[in-house]
Amino acid sequence: MKYILFLIILIINVPVYASTYHPADTNKDWQISQAEFQAYNTAWKHSQNWPEPPNPIPGLYAARAGYLYKKGNCYHVGNADAPMNWMSDMDCDGSVDIEDQCPEDPNKIISGICGCGVVESETDSDKDNTPDCVDACPNDPNKIEPGLCGCGNIEKCTFTNSIGMSFVPIEPGTFEMGSPSDEPDRESDETQHQVTLTKGYFMQTTEVTQGQWKEIMGSNPSYFSSCGDNCPVEYVSWNDIQEFIQKLNQKESGRNYRLPTEAEWEYAARAGSTKPFAFGDCLSTNDANYDGNYPLSGCSKGSYRNKTIEVGQLRANDWGLYDMHGNVWEWCNDWYGEYNSSALIDPVGPTTGASRVVRGGSWISFAWVCRSASRYGDAPDGRFRNLGFRLVAP
């Protein structure tokens, strides 16, 4: 029955030809072996010298027996001319046989990558989507890249580059991006949806400082320049930052620094929290630099500093990141766009737009603007005294 359905699918929306058997299909049952198919496939491509070929050779078979292997049920359409573009996938894992390390292993966890062969052996102790049998460190939950050894102890994974930027590892994971409908002072562009980040990354522990900017660019554009080298650089546009990143990557070869995606930013800002802030339901001005005269609904007032302060002076979240709430807004790489409720994997935002995403709120913001889910957009050439950035690296 499955072969009948297969043939019906292939016939839809194609010209009708008389049934033509593959020359290797001697018993006319529409099935040949892989070895037989490969031999005739080679002959077709190179010389078309088939034993007893149809005359003329049809441009398209009503059904291509060569892909109805005795062991395989799946195929994919490639870029070549039909029918040579029907590529076999014997184990139906989404990876065609010629690109599959183990084309007959149906028990693999990752498409195209050899698994263990026996489904009972496909354990994944550290939940990194790599089976233990092929995982270099199967019991290391702190790895940055799936299947590769991490640091074992996450504190040892930090690094500091040549201009004093410190980074901590952010592990892959799944979280609810946006805010629930009952979160105080939420906005309509925060539709909650599930996001999975499949690759780990390193995030800068603080916002980029004025001293670090000067080290690369040779000047300081900041409105609060008198605050000092350890205060966040501000009054820099998204476009300015691209030039900074280019020069930094030339100096620090092999790291490929960039702005975080919006999803990477919120995932790191939450640090596992589902509350409005990484620290809970309320935001204390002992933990973040914002206008404490305007706390979140139901929370206590605090102080208002009315300026930026040195980075890393207040409370870090559980993943070792400072000032994710307040001090200066932070540019993200994405174009600003509306969410929907669909689950996403490694989202990078819209392909075009008018505004780039900014996150986190600033020294002049009310508390509700500093929430982990709060989001805004600014023109890529915009510069403001409360807008800076931090970087990530693979």
C-alpha positions in Angstrom: 0.0 0.0 0.0 2.8 2.4 0.8 4.3 2.0 -2.7 0.9 2.7 -4.2 0.6 5.9 -2.3 4.2 6.8 -3.3 3.4 6.4 -6.9 0.2 8.4 -6.7 2.1 11.3 -5.1 4.8 11.3 -7.8 2.2 11.3 -10.6 0.4 14.4 -9.3 1.1 17.5 -11.5 3.4 15.8 -13.9 3.0 14.8 -17.6 1.5 11.4 -18.1 3.8 8.8 -19.7 3.3 5.1 -20.3 4.7 3.1 -17.4 8.4 2.6 -18.0 10.4 0.2 -15.8 14.0 0.8 -14.9 16.2 -1.5 -17.1 17.5 -3.1 -13.9 14.0 -4.0 -12.8 14.0 -7.4 -14.4 11.1 -8.8 -12.5 9.0 -5.6 -13.2 8.0 -5.1 -9.5 9.2 -1.5 -9.4 11.9 -2.3 -7.0 15.7 -2.5 -7.5 18.6 -2.7 -5.1 20.8 0.4 -4.3 23.8 -1.2 -6.0 21.7 -1.7 -9.2 20.4 1.8 -9.0 23.8 3.4 -8.5 25.2 1.5 -11.5 22.5 2.7 -13.8 22.5 6.2 -12.3 26.2 6.5 -13.2 25.5 5.2 -16.7 22.7 7.7 -17.2 24.8 10.7 -16.0 28.0 9.8 -18.0 27.1 7.9 -21.1 23.4 7.0 -21.1 24.7 3.6 -22.2 22.0 1.5 -20.6 21.4 -2.2 -21.4 18.3 -2.3 -23.5 17.4 1.4 -22.9 13.9 2.6 -23.7 13.9 4.3 -27.1 13.7 7.2 -26.8 14.6 7.5 -23.1 11.6 9.4 -21.6 12.3 12.8 -20.0 10.3 11.8 -16.9 9.1 8.4 -15.7 5.6 8.2 -14.4 7.3 6.5 -11.4 11.1 6.1 -11.0 11.7 2.6 -9.9 15.3 3.4 -9.2 14.3 5.2 -6.0 12.0 2.5 -4.7 14.7 0.7 -2.9 13.9 -2.5 -1.2 15.0 -0.9 2.1 14.0 2.8 1.6 10.7 4.7 1.5 11.8 8.4 1.4 13.2 10.7 -1.3 14.0 14.4 -1.8 13.8 16.6 -4.8 17.2 18.1 -5.8 18.3 20.7 -8.3 19.1 18.5 -11.3 16.7 17.8 -14.2 14.0 15.2 -13.4 14.1 12.3 -12.9 17.7 12.6 -11.8 16.8 15.0 -9.1 15.0 12.4 -7.0 17.4 11.7 -4.2 17.1 8.6 -2.0 16.9 8.8 1.8 16.9 5.2 2.9 16.5 5.8 6.7 14.1 8.7 6.2 16.0 11.1 8.5 15.8 14.1 6.1 19.4 13.7 4.9 19.9 12.1 1.4 22.0 9.0 1.3 25.0 10.5 -0.6 25.3 13.1 2.2 24.5 10.8 5.1 27.3 9.4 7.2 25.1 6.4 8.1 22.4 6.1 5.4 20.8 3.0 6.9 20.7 4.0 10.6 17.2 5.0 11.5 18.0 5.5 15.2 20.2 8.6 14.9 19.4 11.7 17.0 20.9 14.2 14.5 20.0 14.0 10.8 22.9 12.8 8.7 25.2 12.1 11.7 25.9 8.5 12.8 24.0 7.5 15.9 24.5 4.3 17.9 22.7 1.9 15.6 20.6 0.5 18.4 17.8 2.7 19.6 18.2 1.4 23.2 21.7 2.9 23.2 20.6 6.3 22.1 20.8 7.8 25.6 21.6 11.5 25.9 22.7 12.0 29.5 23.5 15.8 29.3 20.5 16.6 27.0 22.6 18.3 24.3 20.8 16.4 21.4 24.0 14.3 20.9 23.8 10.6 21.8 26.2 9.5 24.4 27.8 7.0 22.1 29.2 9.8 19.9 29.4 12.6 22.5 33.0 13.5 23.4 31.8 14.4 26.9 28.4 12.7 27.5 28.0 13.8 31.1 29.1 17.5 30.7 26.0 19.8 31.0 28.2 22.9 30.8 29.4 22.6 27.2 28.9 25.5 24.8 28.7 23.4 21.6 26.6 20.1 21.5 28.7 17.0 21.4 32.0 18.8 22.3 33.6 19.0 25.7 32.8 22.1 27.7 34.6 23.3 30.8 32.9 20.9 33.3 32.9 23.8 35.8 31.1 26.8 34.2 33.1 29.4 36.2 36.2 28.2 34.3 34.6 29.0 30.9 34.9 32.8 31.3 37.4 34.8 29.3 38.7 38.3 29.1 39.9 39.8 25.8 42.8 42.1 25.1 40.8 45.3 25.8 39.4 44.1 29.1 36.0 42.8 27.9 34.9 39.9 30.1 32.6 37.1 28.8 30.6 34.3 30.4 29.1 31.3 28.6 25.4 31.1 28.0 24.3 27.5 27.5 21.7 26.4 24.9 18.2 26.1 26.2 14.4 26.8 25.7 12.5 29.6 27.4 9.2 31.6 27.1 10.1 34.8 25.3 7.8 37.8 25.9 5.5 38.3 28.8 2.4 36.6 30.2 -0.9 38.4 29.8 -1.1 39.1 33.5 2.3 40.7 33.9 2.0 44.3 35.3 2.5 47.1 32.8 3.2 44.8 29.8 2.7 46.0 26.3 0.9 44.5 23.3 4.2 43.7 21.4 5.3 41.2 24.0 3.3 38.2 22.8 4.6 35.2 24.7 6.0 32.3 22.6 8.5 29.5 23.1 12.0 30.0 21.8 14.8 27.4 21.6 18.4 28.4 21.2 20.4 25.4 20.0 23.9 26.8 20.3 25.6 28.3 23.3 27.4 31.6 23.1 29.5 33.9 25.3 28.0 37.2 26.4 29.9 40.2 27.7 29.3 40.6 31.5 28.9 44.4 31.3 28.0 47.0 28.7 30.8 48.1 26.5 32.7 50.9 28.4 33.9 54.3 27.2 37.5 53.1 27.7 36.9 50.0 25.6 35.3 52.1 22.8 38.3 54.6 22.9 40.7 51.7 22.7 39.2 50.6 19.3 37.9 53.8 17.9 40.3 56.4 19.3 37.6 58.8 20.5 34.7 59.0 23.0 31.3 60.1 21.8 29.6 59.7 25.2 27.3 62.5 26.6 28.5 61.4 30.1 32.2 61.4 29.2 33.1 62.8 32.6 31.7 59.6 34.2 35.0 57.9 33.3 36.4 55.0 31.3 34.4 52.4 33.3 31.1 53.9 32.5 29.1 52.6 29.6 29.7 54.2 26.2 26.5 55.8 24.9 25.5 58.1 22.1 26.5 55.4 19.6 24.3 54.3 16.8 23.7 50.7 15.5 25.7 51.7 12.4 28.6 53.0 14.6 28.7 49.7 16.4 29.2 47.8 13.2 32.4 49.7 12.5 33.5 49.1 16.1 32.8 45.3 15.8 34.7 45.2 12.5 37.8 46.8 14.0 37.6 44.7 17.2 37.4 41.5 15.1 40.5 42.5 13.2 42.3 43.1 16.5 40.9 39.9 18.1 41.2 37.4 15.3 39.2 34.2 15.7 36.4 35.5 18.0 33.9 37.0 15.6 32.2 39.4 18.0 28.7 40.6 17.2 25.6 42.1 18.7 23.2 39.6 20.4 20.0 38.6 18.7 16.9 39.8 20.5 16.2 36.2 21.6 19.8 35.8 22.9 19.5 39.1 24.8 16.2 38.2 26.6 17.3 34.6 27.3 20.5 35.9 29.0 18.6 38.8 30.8 16.2 36.4 32.4 18.9 33.9 33.5 16.2 31.3 34.0 13.6 33.7 35.6 10.0 33.8 34.5 9.3 37.0 36.5 9.3 40.6 35.1 12.9 41.0 36.2 15.8 38.6 36.7 15.6 39.4 40.4 11.8 38.8 40.8 8.6 40.7 40.6 10.1 44.1 41.7 13.2 46.0 40.7 15.2 47.7 43.5 17.4 50.6 42.7 20.1 48.8 44.7 20.1 46.3 41.9 19.6 48.5 38.8 20.1 52.1 37.7 16.7 53.5 36.7 14.2 56.1 37.8 13.1 54.7 41.2 10.3 57.2 41.4 8.4 55.0 39.1 8.6 51.3 40.2 6.5 48.5 38.8 2.9 48.4 39.9 2.7 47.3 43.6 6.4 47.8 44.2 8.3 50.2 46.5 9.9 53.4 45.2 13.7 53.9 45.2 16.3 56.4 44.3 16.9 58.3 41.0 20.6 58.8 40.0 19.8 60.9 36.9 22.9 59.7 35.1 24.8 56.6 34.0 27.1 54.9 36.6 30.1 52.6 36.2 29.3 49.2 34.9 29.3 46.1 37.1 28.7 48.1 40.4 25.2 46.7 41.1 23.8 43.2 41.3 24.6 40.6 38.7 21.9 38.1 37.6 22.3 34.4 38.2 24.3 34.0 35.0 26.9 36.6 36.0 25.6 39.5 33.8 25.4 43.1 35.1 23.1 46.0 34.2 20.8 44.0 32.0 18.1 46.1 33.6 18.8 49.9 33.4 21.9 52.0 33.1 21.8 52.2 29.3 19.5 50.7 26.7 21.3 48.0 24.6 21.2 47.6 20.9 20.4 44.1 19.5 21.1 42.8 16.0 17.5 42.3 14.9 15.2 44.5 13.0 12.2 45.3 15.2 9.0 43.4 14.3 5.8 42.0 15.8 5.9 38.6 17.5 3.4 35.8 16.9 2.6 32.9 19.2 4.5 30.2 17.2 7.4 28.4 18.7 10.7 29.4 17.2 14.2 27.9 16.9 17.2 30.3 16.8 15.2 33.3 15.7 17.0 36.2 14.1 14.1 38.6 13.6 12.6 40.1 10.4 14.7 40.3 7.2 14.0 44.0 6.8 12.7 46.9 8.8 13.0 50.5 9.8 14.2 50.2 13.4 16.7 47.9 15.2 15.7 46.4 18.5 16.9 48.0 21.8 16.4 46.3 25.2 16.8 46.7 28.9 15.8 50.3 29.7 18.2 52.9 31.1 19.0 55.3 33.9 16.1 57.6 32.9 13.5 54.8 32.4 10.5 53.7 34.5 10.7 50.2 36.0 8.2 48.7 33.5 10.5 49.7 30.6 13.3 47.8 32.3 11.4 44.5 32.4 13.1 41.5 30.7 10.3 41.4 28.0 10.1 45.1 27.3 11.2 46.0 23.8 11.6 49.0 21.6 13.1 50.0 18.2 15.3 52.9 17.1 16.6 53.9 13.6 20.0 52.3 13.0 21.6 55.8 12.8 20.1 57.0 16.0 22.3 58.2 18.9 21.1 58.9 22.4 22.7 59.6 25.8 20.9 56.6 27.3 21.7 54.0 24.6 24.7 51.7 24.5 25.4 48.0 23.8 27.2 44.8 24.9 28.6 42.0 22.6 28.4 38.3 22.3 30.9 35.8 20.7 30.4 32.2 19.5 
